[in-house]
Amino acid sequence: MNPSQVGPDTRSVVGRYMNHALVEGDPEPVDRFVARVLCQAHQSAEARNAPSEARAILGVAHLFADELTASHPGFDRLGFVIAATEGPS
């Protein structure tokens, strides 16, 4: 994977935004953001014929889904994993 082009200051801003969204009880923006980033990484791995990377990204998607489900019981776990690995239909 390529190193992130995001500087430490930007990461803290993003972190504050995500924390604010979680505190406000609105997980939707966070789950969509994470699913989009994971989907891009998964598609990139598939395009490069890198099945080990694609499987690792799938594993990370499941970890995020577990955390989101634990904190929001009605969360669509399967829908998140599909969005994170296949993108929107």
PDB file with one MODEL, atoms N, CA, C and O in Angstrom:
MODEL        1
ATOM      1  N   MET A   1       0.837  -1.184   0.000  1.00  0.00           N
ATOM      2  CA  MET A   1       0.000   0.000   0.000  1.00  0.00           C
ATOM      3  C   MET A   1       0.873   1.234   0.000  1.00  0.00           C
ATOM      4  O   MET A   1       1.991   1.223   0.515  1.00  0.00           O
ATOM      5  N   ASN A   2       0.356   2.288  -0.578  1.00  0.00           N
ATOM      6  CA  ASN A   2       1.077   3.543  -0.604  1.00  0.00           C
ATOM      7  C   ASN A   2       0.911   4.259   0.720  1.00  0.00           C
ATOM      8  O   ASN A   2      -0.152   4.203   1.339  1.00  0.00           O
ATOM      9  N   PRO A   3       1.978   4.938   1.155  1.00  0.00           N
ATOM     10  CA  PRO A   3       1.829   5.708   2.386  1.00  0.00           C
ATOM     11  C   PRO A   3       0.786   6.797   2.194  1.00  0.00           C
ATOM     12  O   PRO A   3       0.591   7.300   1.088  1.00  0.00           O
ATOM     13  N   SER A   4       0.134   7.145   3.258  1.00  0.00           N
ATOM     14  CA  SER A   4      -0.918   8.155   3.202  1.00  0.00           C
ATOM     15  C   SER A   4      -0.326   9.511   2.863  1.00  0.00           C
ATOM     16  O   SER A   4       0.747   9.871   3.347  1.00  0.00           O
ATOM     17  N   GLN A   5      -1.028  10.255   2.035  1.00  0.00           N
ATOM     18  CA  GLN A   5      -0.613  11.601   1.684  1.00  0.00           C
ATOM     19  C   GLN A   5      -1.197  12.622   2.653  1.00  0.00           C
ATOM     20  O   GLN A   5      -1.065  13.827   2.443  1.00  0.00           O
ATOM     21  N   VAL A   6      -1.833  12.149   3.698  1.00  0.00           N
ATOM     22  CA  VAL A   6      -2.484  13.025   4.672  1.00  0.00           C
ATOM     23  C   VAL A   6      -1.520  13.298   5.808  1.00  0.00           C
ATOM     24  O   VAL A   6      -0.952  12.373   6.389  1.00  0.00           O
ATOM     25  N   GLY A   7      -1.338  14.566   6.122  1.00  0.00           N
ATOM     26  CA  GLY A   7      -0.428  14.941   7.198  1.00  0.00           C
ATOM     27  C   GLY A   7      -1.038  14.732   8.564  1.00  0.00           C
ATOM     28  O   GLY A   7      -2.248  14.535   8.677  1.00  0.00           O
ATOM     29  N   PRO A   8      -0.218  14.770   9.612  1.00  0.00           N
ATOM     30  CA  PRO A   8      -0.703  14.544  10.961  1.00  0.00           C
ATOM     31  C   PRO A   8      -1.777  15.545  11.386  1.00  0.00           C
ATOM     32  O   PRO A   8      -2.709  15.179  12.102  1.00  0.00           O
ATOM     33  N   ASP A   9      -1.660  16.813  10.950  1.00  0.00           N
ATOM     34  CA  ASP A   9      -2.665  17.806  11.324  1.00  0.00           C
ATOM     35  C   ASP A   9      -4.019  17.460  10.718  1.00  0.00           C
ATOM     36  O   ASP A   9      -5.050  17.604  11.375  1.00  0.00           O
ATOM     37  N   THR A  10      -4.021  17.007   9.471  1.00  0.00           N
ATOM     38  CA  THR A  10      -5.269  16.644   8.805  1.00  0.00           C
ATOM     39  C   THR A  10      -5.890  15.436   9.483  1.00  0.00           C
ATOM     40  O   THR A  10      -7.109  15.385   9.645  1.00  0.00           O
ATOM     41  N   ARG A  11      -5.086  14.469   9.879  1.00  0.00           N
ATOM     42  CA  ARG A  11      -5.613  13.282  10.561  1.00  0.00           C
ATOM     43  C   ARG A  11      -6.337  13.672  11.839  1.00  0.00           C
ATOM     44  O   ARG A  11      -7.382  13.105  12.159  1.00  0.00           O
ATOM     45  N   SER A  12      -5.784  14.645  12.579  1.00  0.00           N
ATOM     46  CA  SER A  12      -6.442  15.038  13.822  1.00  0.00           C
ATOM     47  C   SER A  12      -7.765  15.734  13.542  1.00  0.00           C
ATOM     48  O   SER A  12      -8.714  15.593  14.313  1.00  0.00           O
ATOM     49  N   VAL A  13      -7.839  16.480  12.452  1.00  0.00           N
ATOM     50  CA  VAL A  13      -9.095  17.129  12.081  1.00  0.00           C
ATOM     51  C   VAL A  13     -10.129  16.064  11.711  1.00  0.00           C
ATOM     52  O   VAL A  13     -11.275  16.125  12.156  1.00  0.00           O
ATOM     53  N   VAL A  14      -9.726  15.099  10.905  1.00  0.00           N
ATOM     54  CA  VAL A  14     -10.633  14.010  10.520  1.00  0.00           C
ATOM     55  C   VAL A  14     -11.057  13.238  11.765  1.00  0.00           C
ATOM     56  O   VAL A  14     -12.231  12.899  11.915  1.00  0.00           O
ATOM     57  N   GLY A  15     -10.118  12.963  12.648  1.00  0.00           N
ATOM     58  CA  GLY A  15     -10.438  12.244  13.880  1.00  0.00           C
ATOM     59  C   GLY A  15     -11.450  12.990  14.726  1.00  0.00           C
ATOM     60  O   GLY A  15     -12.370  12.383  15.275  1.00  0.00           O
ATOM     61  N   ARG A  16     -11.290  14.305  14.835  1.00  0.00           N
ATOM     62  CA  ARG A  16     -12.253  15.104  15.602  1.00  0.00           C
ATOM     63  C   ARG A  16     -13.627  15.051  14.952  1.00  0.00           C
ATOM     64  O   ARG A  16     -14.637  14.948  15.648  1.00  0.00           O
ATOM     65  N   TYR A  17     -13.676  15.122  13.612  1.00  0.00           N
ATOM     66  CA  TYR A  17     -14.964  15.057  12.917  1.00  0.00           C
ATOM     67  C   TYR A  17     -15.632  13.707  13.169  1.00  0.00           C
ATOM     68  O   TYR A  17     -16.822  13.647  13.478  1.00  0.00           O
ATOM     69  N   MET A  18     -14.865  12.631  13.038  1.00  0.00           N
ATOM     70  CA  MET A  18     -15.437  11.297  13.223  1.00  0.00           C
ATOM     71  C   MET A  18     -15.881  11.099  14.660  1.00  0.00           C
ATOM     72  O   MET A  18     -16.940  10.519  14.903  1.00  0.00           O
ATOM     73  N   ASN A  19     -15.094  11.569  15.618  1.00  0.00           N
ATOM     74  CA  ASN A  19     -15.490  11.464  17.016  1.00  0.00           C
ATOM     75  C   ASN A  19     -16.769  12.256  17.272  1.00  0.00           C
ATOM     76  O   ASN A  19     -17.658  11.791  17.986  1.00  0.00           O
ATOM     77  N   HIS A  20     -16.861  13.447  16.694  1.00  0.00           N
ATOM     78  CA  HIS A  20     -18.064  14.264  16.860  1.00  0.00           C
ATOM     79  C   HIS A  20     -19.281  13.535  16.289  1.00  0.00           C
ATOM     80  O   HIS A  20     -20.341  13.516  16.913  1.00  0.00           O
ATOM     81  N   ALA A  21     -19.133  12.938  15.112  1.00  0.00           N
ATOM     82  CA  ALA A  21     -20.242  12.216  14.491  1.00  0.00           C
ATOM     83  C   ALA A  21     -20.668  11.044  15.365  1.00  0.00           C
ATOM     84  O   ALA A  21     -21.862  10.779  15.508  1.00  0.00           O
ATOM     85  N   LEU A  22     -19.705  10.343  15.948  1.00  0.00           N
ATOM     86  CA  LEU A  22     -20.044   9.208  16.806  1.00  0.00           C
ATOM     87  C   LEU A  22     -20.710   9.674  18.098  1.00  0.00           C
ATOM     88  O   LEU A  22     -21.664   9.050  18.564  1.00  0.00           O
ATOM     89  N   VAL A  23     -20.217  10.760  18.675  1.00  0.00           N
ATOM     90  CA  VAL A  23     -20.788  11.276  19.916  1.00  0.00           C
ATOM     91  C   VAL A  23     -22.212  11.756  19.671  1.00  0.00           C
ATOM     92  O   VAL A  23     -23.084  11.579  20.521  1.00  0.00           O
ATOM     93  N   GLU A  24     -22.447  12.355  18.528  1.00  0.00           N
ATOM     94  CA  GLU A  24     -23.776  12.853  18.203  1.00  0.00           C
ATOM     95  C   GLU A  24     -24.753  11.717  17.905  1.00  0.00           C
ATOM     96  O   GLU A  24     -25.944  11.968  17.718  1.00  0.00           O
ATOM     97  N   GLY A  25     -24.271  10.471  17.857  1.00  0.00           N
ATOM     98  CA  GLY A  25     -25.148   9.328  17.650  1.00  0.00           C
ATOM     99  C   GLY A  25     -25.525   9.093  16.199  1.00  0.00           C
ATOM    100  O   GLY A  25     -26.521   8.421  15.929  1.00  0.00           O
ATOM    101  N   ASP A  26     -24.758   9.627  15.256  1.00  0.00           N
ATOM    102  CA  ASP A  26     -25.055   9.455  13.844  1.00  0.00           C
ATOM    103  C   ASP A  26     -23.933   8.669  13.184  1.00  0.00           C
ATOM    104  O   ASP A  26     -22.995   9.270  12.659  1.00  0.00           O
ATOM    105  N   PRO A  27     -24.004   7.333  13.195  1.00  0.00           N
ATOM    106  CA  PRO A  27     -22.918   6.527  12.641  1.00  0.00           C
ATOM    107  C   PRO A  27     -22.925   6.494  11.115  1.00  0.00           C
ATOM    108  O   PRO A  27     -21.945   6.045  10.520  1.00  0.00           O
ATOM    109  N   GLU A  28     -23.978   6.945  10.469  1.00  0.00           N
ATOM    110  CA  GLU A  28     -24.078   6.823   9.016  1.00  0.00           C
ATOM    111  C   GLU A  28     -22.930   7.481   8.267  1.00  0.00           C
ATOM    112  O   GLU A  28     -22.344   6.834   7.400  1.00  0.00           O
ATOM    113  N   PRO A  29     -22.575   8.731   8.551  1.00  0.00           N
ATOM    114  CA  PRO A  29     -21.456   9.310   7.811  1.00  0.00           C
ATOM    115  C   PRO A  29     -20.160   8.543   8.020  1.00  0.00           C
ATOM    116  O   PRO A  29     -19.377   8.396   7.081  1.00  0.00           O
ATOM    117  N   VAL A  30     -19.924   8.064   9.200  1.00  0.00           N
ATOM    118  CA  VAL A  30     -18.692   7.339   9.491  1.00  0.00           C
ATOM    119  C   VAL A  30     -18.679   6.004   8.756  1.00  0.00           C
ATOM    120  O   VAL A  30     -17.669   5.656   8.144  1.00  0.00           O
ATOM    121  N   ASP A  31     -19.773   5.250   8.799  1.00  0.00           N
ATOM    122  CA  ASP A  31     -19.750   3.945   8.148  1.00  0.00           C
ATOM    123  C   ASP A  31     -19.646   4.088   6.632  1.00  0.00           C
ATOM    124  O   ASP A  31     -18.995   3.276   5.975  1.00  0.00           O
ATOM    125  N   ARG A  32     -20.279   5.108   6.080  1.00  0.00           N
ATOM    126  CA  ARG A  32     -20.162   5.316   4.629  1.00  0.00           C
ATOM    127  C   ARG A  32     -18.748   5.711   4.234  1.00  0.00           C
ATOM    128  O   ARG A  32     -18.227   5.261   3.214  1.00  0.00           O
ATOM    129  N   PHE A  33     -18.134   6.556   5.050  1.00  0.00           N
ATOM    130  CA  PHE A  33     -16.760   6.969   4.783  1.00  0.00           C
ATOM    131  C   PHE A  33     -15.824   5.762   4.815  1.00  0.00           C
ATOM    132  O   PHE A  33     -15.025   5.565   3.899  1.00  0.00           O
ATOM    133  N   VAL A  34     -15.924   4.967   5.858  1.00  0.00           N
ATOM    134  CA  VAL A  34     -15.052   3.792   6.007  1.00  0.00           C
ATOM    135  C   VAL A  34     -15.312   2.804   4.875  1.00  0.00           C
ATOM    136  O   VAL A  34     -14.365   2.274   4.293  1.00  0.00           O
ATOM    137  N   ALA A  35     -16.573   2.547   4.554  1.00  0.00           N
ATOM    138  CA  ALA A  35     -16.903   1.609   3.476  1.00  0.00           C
ATOM    139  C   ALA A  35     -16.340   2.090   2.142  1.00  0.00           C
ATOM    140  O   ALA A  35     -15.836   1.291   1.353  1.00  0.00           O
ATOM    141  N   ARG A  36     -16.426   3.384   1.892  1.00  0.00           N
ATOM    142  CA  ARG A  36     -15.907   3.933   0.627  1.00  0.00           C
ATOM    143  C   ARG A  36     -14.395   3.751   0.523  1.00  0.00           C
ATOM    144  O   ARG A  36     -13.879   3.340  -0.517  1.00  0.00           O
ATOM    145  N   VAL A  37     -13.694   4.060   1.608  1.00  0.00           N
ATOM    146  CA  VAL A  37     -12.233   3.927   1.596  1.00  0.00           C
ATOM    147  C   VAL A  37     -11.827   2.456   1.442  1.00  0.00           C
ATOM    148  O   VAL A  37     -10.927   2.138   0.665  1.00  0.00           O
ATOM    149  N   LEU A  38     -12.488   1.570   2.177  1.00  0.00           N
ATOM    150  CA  LEU A  38     -12.178   0.142   2.064  1.00  0.00           C
ATOM    151  C   LEU A  38     -12.510  -0.387   0.674  1.00  0.00           C
ATOM    152  O   LEU A  38     -11.771  -1.208   0.130  1.00  0.00           O
ATOM    153  N   CYS A  39     -13.614   0.074   0.097  1.00  0.00           N
ATOM    154  CA  CYS A  39     -14.004  -0.365  -1.236  1.00  0.00           C
ATOM    155  C   CYS A  39     -12.948   0.046  -2.269  1.00  0.00           C
ATOM    156  O   CYS A  39     -12.586  -0.744  -3.141  1.00  0.00           O
ATOM    157  N   GLN A  40     -12.465   1.271  -2.165  1.00  0.00           N
ATOM    158  CA  GLN A  40     -11.426   1.733  -3.091  1.00  0.00           C
ATOM    159  C   GLN A  40     -10.172   0.879  -2.964  1.00  0.00           C
ATOM    160  O   GLN A  40      -9.567   0.503  -3.968  1.00  0.00           O
ATOM    161  N   ALA A  41      -9.786   0.577  -1.742  1.00  0.00           N
ATOM    162  CA  ALA A  41      -8.600  -0.253  -1.511  1.00  0.00           C
ATOM    163  C   ALA A  41      -8.829  -1.670  -2.041  1.00  0.00           C
ATOM    164  O   ALA A  41      -7.936  -2.261  -2.647  1.00  0.00           O
ATOM    165  N   HIS A  42     -10.025  -2.210  -1.810  1.00  0.00           N
ATOM    166  CA  HIS A  42     -10.341  -3.566  -2.272  1.00  0.00           C
ATOM    167  C   HIS A  42     -10.329  -3.625  -3.799  1.00  0.00           C
ATOM    168  O   HIS A  42      -9.770  -4.557  -4.378  1.00  0.00           O
ATOM    169  N   GLN A  43     -10.936  -2.643  -4.451  1.00  0.00           N
ATOM    170  CA  GLN A  43     -10.943  -2.614  -5.909  1.00  0.00           C
ATOM    171  C   GLN A  43      -9.531  -2.478  -6.460  1.00  0.00           C
ATOM    172  O   GLN A  43      -9.196  -3.094  -7.472  1.00  0.00           O
ATOM    173  N   SER A  44      -8.715  -1.685  -5.810  1.00  0.00           N
ATOM    174  CA  SER A  44      -7.323  -1.526  -6.230  1.00  0.00           C
ATOM    175  C   SER A  44      -6.570  -2.845  -6.109  1.00  0.00           C
ATOM    176  O   SER A  44      -5.808  -3.212  -7.005  1.00  0.00           O
ATOM    177  N   ALA A  45      -6.779  -3.554  -5.014  1.00  0.00           N
ATOM    178  CA  ALA A  45      -6.115  -4.852  -4.822  1.00  0.00           C
ATOM    179  C   ALA A  45      -6.561  -5.850  -5.887  1.00  0.00           C
ATOM    180  O   ALA A  45      -5.743  -6.590  -6.433  1.00  0.00           O
ATOM    181  N   GLU A  46      -7.854  -5.868  -6.178  1.00  0.00           N
ATOM    182  CA  GLU A  46      -8.350  -6.780  -7.219  1.00  0.00           C
ATOM    183  C   GLU A  46      -7.794  -6.414  -8.585  1.00  0.00           C
ATOM    184  O   GLU A  46      -7.443  -7.300  -9.364  1.00  0.00           O
ATOM    185  N   ALA A  47      -7.707  -5.128  -8.889  1.00  0.00           N
ATOM    186  CA  ALA A  47      -7.180  -4.677 -10.181  1.00  0.00           C
ATOM    187  C   ALA A  47      -5.711  -5.057 -10.348  1.00  0.00           C
ATOM    188  O   ALA A  47      -5.250  -5.297 -11.464  1.00  0.00           O
ATOM    189  N   ARG A  48      -4.981  -5.112  -9.240  1.00  0.00           N
ATOM    190  CA  ARG A  48      -3.565  -5.482  -9.274  1.00  0.00           C
ATOM    191  C   ARG A  48      -3.367  -6.982  -9.111  1.00  0.00           C
ATOM    192  O   ARG A  48      -2.237  -7.456  -8.999  1.00  0.00           O
ATOM    193  N   ASN A  49      -4.474  -7.731  -9.098  1.00  0.00           N
ATOM    194  CA  ASN A  49      -4.423  -9.178  -8.912  1.00  0.00           C
ATOM    195  C   ASN A  49      -3.639  -9.523  -7.638  1.00  0.00           C
ATOM    196  O   ASN A  49      -2.702 -10.321  -7.657  1.00  0.00           O
ATOM    197  N   ALA A  50      -4.053  -8.898  -6.540  1.00  0.00           N
ATOM    198  CA  ALA A  50      -3.411  -9.088  -5.240  1.00  0.00           C
ATOM    199  C   ALA A  50      -4.435  -9.684  -4.268  1.00  0.00           C
ATOM    200  O   ALA A  50      -4.961  -8.975  -3.410  1.00  0.00           O
ATOM    201  N   PRO A  51      -4.720 -10.998  -4.403  1.00  0.00           N
ATOM    202  CA  PRO A  51      -5.770 -11.599  -3.577  1.00  0.00           C
ATOM    203  C   PRO A  51      -5.486 -11.551  -2.076  1.00  0.00           C
ATOM    204  O   PRO A  51      -6.424 -11.473  -1.282  1.00  0.00           O
ATOM    205  N   SER A  52      -4.235 -11.596  -1.677  1.00  0.00           N
ATOM    206  CA  SER A  52      -3.922 -11.527  -0.241  1.00  0.00           C
ATOM    207  C   SER A  52      -4.309 -10.168   0.330  1.00  0.00           C
ATOM    208  O   SER A  52      -4.839 -10.083   1.438  1.00  0.00           O
ATOM    209  N   GLU A  53      -4.044  -9.109  -0.426  1.00  0.00           N
ATOM    210  CA  GLU A  53      -4.435  -7.774   0.024  1.00  0.00           C
ATOM    211  C   GLU A  53      -5.956  -7.640   0.056  1.00  0.00           C
ATOM    212  O   GLU A  53      -6.509  -7.053   0.986  1.00  0.00           O
ATOM    213  N   ALA A  54      -6.629  -8.178  -0.951  1.00  0.00           N
ATOM    214  CA  ALA A  54      -8.086  -8.109  -0.993  1.00  0.00           C
ATOM    215  C   ALA A  54      -8.693  -8.834   0.211  1.00  0.00           C
ATOM    216  O   ALA A  54      -9.656  -8.353   0.808  1.00  0.00           O
ATOM    217  N   ARG A  55      -8.127  -9.993   0.567  1.00  0.00           N
ATOM    218  CA  ARG A  55      -8.614 -10.733   1.747  1.00  0.00           C
ATOM    219  C   ARG A  55      -8.350  -9.957   3.027  1.00  0.00           C
ATOM    220  O   ARG A  55      -9.181  -9.951   3.934  1.00  0.00           O
ATOM    221  N   ALA A  56      -7.206  -9.309   3.103  1.00  0.00           N
ATOM    222  CA  ALA A  56      -6.893  -8.506   4.298  1.00  0.00           C
ATOM    223  C   ALA A  56      -7.885  -7.352   4.440  1.00  0.00           C
ATOM    224  O   ALA A  56      -8.332  -7.047   5.545  1.00  0.00           O
ATOM    225  N   ILE A  57      -8.224  -6.719   3.332  1.00  0.00           N
ATOM    226  CA  ILE A  57      -9.192  -5.618   3.368  1.00  0.00           C
ATOM    227  C   ILE A  57     -10.560  -6.144   3.768  1.00  0.00           C
ATOM    228  O   ILE A  57     -11.276  -5.481   4.519  1.00  0.00           O
ATOM    229  N   LEU A  58     -10.936  -7.311   3.286  1.00  0.00           N
ATOM    230  CA  LEU A  58     -12.192  -7.940   3.709  1.00  0.00           C
ATOM    231  C   LEU A  58     -12.184  -8.165   5.221  1.00  0.00           C
ATOM    232  O   LEU A  58     -13.185  -7.926   5.896  1.00  0.00           O
ATOM    233  N   GLY A  59     -11.049  -8.626   5.746  1.00  0.00           N
ATOM    234  CA  GLY A  59     -10.929  -8.825   7.194  1.00  0.00           C
ATOM    235  C   GLY A  59     -11.095  -7.527   7.965  1.00  0.00           C
ATOM    236  O   GLY A  59     -11.751  -7.500   9.007  1.00  0.00           O
ATOM    237  N   VAL A  60     -10.507  -6.456   7.460  1.00  0.00           N
ATOM    238  CA  VAL A  60     -10.641  -5.148   8.107  1.00  0.00           C
ATOM    239  C   VAL A  60     -12.102  -4.687   8.046  1.00  0.00           C
ATOM    240  O   VAL A  60     -12.613  -4.114   9.009  1.00  0.00           O
ATOM    241  N   ALA A  61     -12.766  -4.933   6.927  1.00  0.00           N
ATOM    242  CA  ALA A  61     -14.182  -4.571   6.805  1.00  0.00           C
ATOM    243  C   ALA A  61     -15.006  -5.296   7.863  1.00  0.00           C
ATOM    244  O   ALA A  61     -15.905  -4.707   8.462  1.00  0.00           O
ATOM    245  N   HIS A  62     -14.703  -6.569   8.094  1.00  0.00           N
ATOM    246  CA  HIS A  62     -15.423  -7.320   9.122  1.00  0.00           C
ATOM    247  C   HIS A  62     -15.142  -6.764  10.519  1.00  0.00           C
ATOM    248  O   HIS A  62     -16.042  -6.718  11.359  1.00  0.00           O
ATOM    249  N   LEU A  63     -13.910  -6.347  10.772  1.00  0.00           N
ATOM    250  CA  LEU A  63     -13.579  -5.764  12.076  1.00  0.00           C
ATOM    251  C   LEU A  63     -14.356  -4.465  12.311  1.00  0.00           C
ATOM    252  O   LEU A  63     -14.907  -4.252  13.390  1.00  0.00           O
ATOM    253  N   PHE A  64     -14.394  -3.602  11.292  1.00  0.00           N
ATOM    254  CA  PHE A  64     -15.184  -2.380  11.417  1.00  0.00           C
ATOM    255  C   PHE A  64     -16.655  -2.713  11.620  1.00  0.00           C
ATOM    256  O   PHE A  64     -17.325  -2.097  12.450  1.00  0.00           O
ATOM    257  N   ALA A  65     -17.162  -3.685  10.863  1.00  0.00           N
ATOM    258  CA  ALA A  65     -18.572  -4.073  10.983  1.00  0.00           C
ATOM    259  C   ALA A  65     -18.872  -4.571  12.394  1.00  0.00           C
ATOM    260  O   ALA A  65     -19.926  -4.260  12.950  1.00  0.00           O
ATOM    261  N   ASP A  66     -17.959  -5.338  12.971  1.00  0.00           N
ATOM    262  CA  ASP A  66     -18.152  -5.820  14.341  1.00  0.00           C
ATOM    263  C   ASP A  66     -18.267  -4.660  15.320  1.00  0.00           C
ATOM    264  O   ASP A  66     -19.151  -4.648  16.177  1.00  0.00           O
ATOM    265  N   GLU A  67     -17.368  -3.683  15.191  1.00  0.00           N
ATOM    266  CA  GLU A  67     -17.381  -2.532  16.095  1.00  0.00           C
ATOM    267  C   GLU A  67     -18.641  -1.690  15.923  1.00  0.00           C
ATOM    268  O   GLU A  67     -19.247  -1.263  16.906  1.00  0.00           O
ATOM    269  N   LEU A  68     -19.031  -1.454  14.676  1.00  0.00           N
ATOM    270  CA  LEU A  68     -20.224  -0.651  14.431  1.00  0.00           C
ATOM    271  C   LEU A  68     -21.482  -1.368  14.920  1.00  0.00           C
ATOM    272  O   LEU A  68     -22.398  -0.730  15.439  1.00  0.00           O
ATOM    273  N   THR A  69     -21.527  -2.682  14.758  1.00  0.00           N
ATOM    274  CA  THR A  69     -22.672  -3.467  15.236  1.00  0.00           C
ATOM    275  C   THR A  69     -22.733  -3.458  16.757  1.00  0.00           C
ATOM    276  O   THR A  69     -23.817  -3.376  17.334  1.00  0.00           O
ATOM    277  N   ALA A  70     -21.582  -3.543  17.407  1.00  0.00           N
ATOM    278  CA  ALA A  70     -21.546  -3.547  18.872  1.00  0.00           C
ATOM    279  C   ALA A  70     -22.050  -2.217  19.443  1.00  0.00           C
ATOM    280  O   ALA A  70     -22.725  -2.194  20.473  1.00  0.00           O
ATOM    281  N   SER A  71     -21.718  -1.111  18.769  1.00  0.00           N
ATOM    282  CA  SER A  71     -22.119   0.186  19.299  1.00  0.00           C
ATOM    283  C   SER A  71     -23.495   0.634  18.802  1.00  0.00           C
ATOM    284  O   SER A  71     -24.096   1.536  19.385  1.00  0.00           O
ATOM    285  N   HIS A  72     -23.993   0.019  17.742  1.00  0.00           N
ATOM    286  CA  HIS A  72     -25.306   0.362  17.174  1.00  0.00           C
ATOM    287  C   HIS A  72     -25.992  -0.937  16.771  1.00  0.00           C
ATOM    288  O   HIS A  72     -25.839  -1.386  15.635  1.00  0.00           O
ATOM    289  N   PRO A  73     -26.753  -1.554  17.691  1.00  0.00           N
ATOM    290  CA  PRO A  73     -27.324  -2.883  17.461  1.00  0.00           C
ATOM    291  C   PRO A  73     -28.136  -3.045  16.179  1.00  0.00           C
ATOM    292  O   PRO A  73     -28.195  -4.161  15.662  1.00  0.00           O
ATOM    293  N   GLY A  74     -28.751  -2.026  15.645  1.00  0.00           N
ATOM    294  CA  GLY A  74     -29.533  -2.157  14.419  1.00  0.00           C
ATOM    295  C   GLY A  74     -28.712  -1.970  13.149  1.00  0.00           C
ATOM    296  O   GLY A  74     -29.262  -1.932  12.048  1.00  0.00           O
ATOM    297  N   PHE A  75     -27.405  -1.853  13.304  1.00  0.00           N
ATOM    298  CA  PHE A  75     -26.524  -1.594  12.166  1.00  0.00           C
ATOM    299  C   PHE A  75     -26.567  -2.750  11.168  1.00  0.00           C
ATOM    300  O   PHE A  75     -26.579  -3.917  11.560  1.00  0.00           O
ATOM    301  N   ASP A  76     -26.591  -2.419   9.875  1.00  0.00           N
ATOM    302  CA  ASP A  76     -26.619  -3.425   8.801  1.00  0.00           C
ATOM    303  C   ASP A  76     -25.207  -3.923   8.524  1.00  0.00           C
ATOM    304  O   ASP A  76     -24.514  -3.405   7.649  1.00  0.00           O
ATOM    305  N   ARG A  77     -24.793  -4.930   9.279  1.00  0.00           N
ATOM    306  CA  ARG A  77     -23.433  -5.463   9.197  1.00  0.00           C
ATOM    307  C   ARG A  77     -23.128  -6.002   7.810  1.00  0.00           C
ATOM    308  O   ARG A  77     -22.109  -5.647   7.217  1.00  0.00           O
ATOM    309  N   LEU A  78     -24.002  -6.857   7.284  1.00  0.00           N
ATOM    310  CA  LEU A  78     -23.768  -7.466   5.980  1.00  0.00           C
ATOM    311  C   LEU A  78     -23.735  -6.408   4.877  1.00  0.00           C
ATOM    312  O   LEU A  78     -22.884  -6.452   3.989  1.00  0.00           O
ATOM    313  N   GLY A  79     -24.663  -5.465   4.941  1.00  0.00           N
ATOM    314  CA  GLY A  79     -24.681  -4.388   3.946  1.00  0.00           C
ATOM    315  C   GLY A  79     -23.391  -3.592   3.956  1.00  0.00           C
ATOM    316  O   GLY A  79     -22.891  -3.196   2.903  1.00  0.00           O
ATOM    317  N   PHE A  80     -22.844  -3.355   5.158  1.00  0.00           N
ATOM    318  CA  PHE A  80     -21.583  -2.626   5.268  1.00  0.00           C
ATOM    319  C   PHE A  80     -20.449  -3.403   4.620  1.00  0.00           C
ATOM    320  O   PHE A  80     -19.672  -2.840   3.848  1.00  0.00           O
ATOM    321  N   VAL A  81     -20.346  -4.698   4.929  1.00  0.00           N
ATOM    322  CA  VAL A  81     -19.259  -5.523   4.373  1.00  0.00           C
ATOM    323  C   VAL A  81     -19.367  -5.577   2.849  1.00  0.00           C
ATOM    324  O   VAL A  81     -18.358  -5.490   2.148  1.00  0.00           O
ATOM    325  N   ILE A  82     -20.581  -5.719   2.343  1.00  0.00           N
ATOM    326  CA  ILE A  82     -20.763  -5.742   0.891  1.00  0.00           C
ATOM    327  C   ILE A  82     -20.352  -4.403   0.286  1.00  0.00           C
ATOM    328  O   ILE A  82     -19.646  -4.371  -0.722  1.00  0.00           O
ATOM    329  N   ALA A  83     -20.783  -3.303   0.888  1.00  0.00           N
ATOM    330  CA  ALA A  83     -20.412  -1.971   0.382  1.00  0.00           C
ATOM    331  C   ALA A  83     -18.908  -1.741   0.443  1.00  0.00           C
ATOM    332  O   ALA A  83     -18.341  -1.072  -0.421  1.00  0.00           O
ATOM    333  N   ALA A  84     -18.266  -2.293   1.459  1.00  0.00           N
ATOM    334  CA  ALA A  84     -16.831  -2.098   1.644  1.00  0.00           C
ATOM    335  C   ALA A  84     -15.989  -2.945   0.697  1.00  0.00           C
ATOM    336  O   ALA A  84     -14.812  -2.654   0.485  1.00  0.00           O
ATOM    337  N   THR A  85     -16.578  -3.981   0.131  1.00  0.00           N
ATOM    338  CA  THR A  85     -15.778  -4.868  -0.714  1.00  0.00           C
ATOM    339  C   THR A  85     -16.268  -4.952  -2.155  1.00  0.00           C
ATOM    340  O   THR A  85     -15.510  -5.338  -3.045  1.00  0.00           O
ATOM    341  N   GLU A  86     -17.520  -4.597  -2.393  1.00  0.00           N
ATOM    342  CA  GLU A  86     -18.050  -4.691  -3.747  1.00  0.00           C
ATOM    343  C   GLU A  86     -18.516  -3.353  -4.285  1.00  0.00           C
ATOM    344  O   GLU A  86     -18.693  -3.187  -5.492  1.00  0.00           O
ATOM    345  N   GLY A  87     -18.714  -2.406  -3.392  1.00  0.00           N
ATOM    346  CA  GLY A  87     -19.230  -1.109  -3.802  1.00  0.00           C
ATOM    347  C   GLY A  87     -20.730  -1.148  -3.984  1.00  0.00           C
ATOM    348  O   GLY A  87     -21.354  -2.200  -3.844  1.00  0.00           O
ATOM    349  N   PRO A  88     -21.313   0.003  -4.299  1.00  0.00           N
ATOM    350  CA  PRO A  88     -22.766   0.054  -4.460  1.00  0.00           C
ATOM    351  C   PRO A  88     -23.216  -0.757  -5.664  1.00  0.00           C
ATOM    352  O   PRO A  88     -22.490  -0.861  -6.653  1.00  0.00           O
ATOM    353  N   SER A  89     -24.414  -1.334  -5.584  1.00  0.00           N
ATOM    354  CA  SER A  89     -24.910  -2.146  -6.694  1.00  0.00           C
ATOM    355  C   SER A  89     -25.407  -1.282  -7.821  1.00  0.00           C
ATOM    356  O   SER A  89     -25.863  -1.800  -8.841  1.00  0.00           O
TER     357      SER A  89
ENDMDL
END
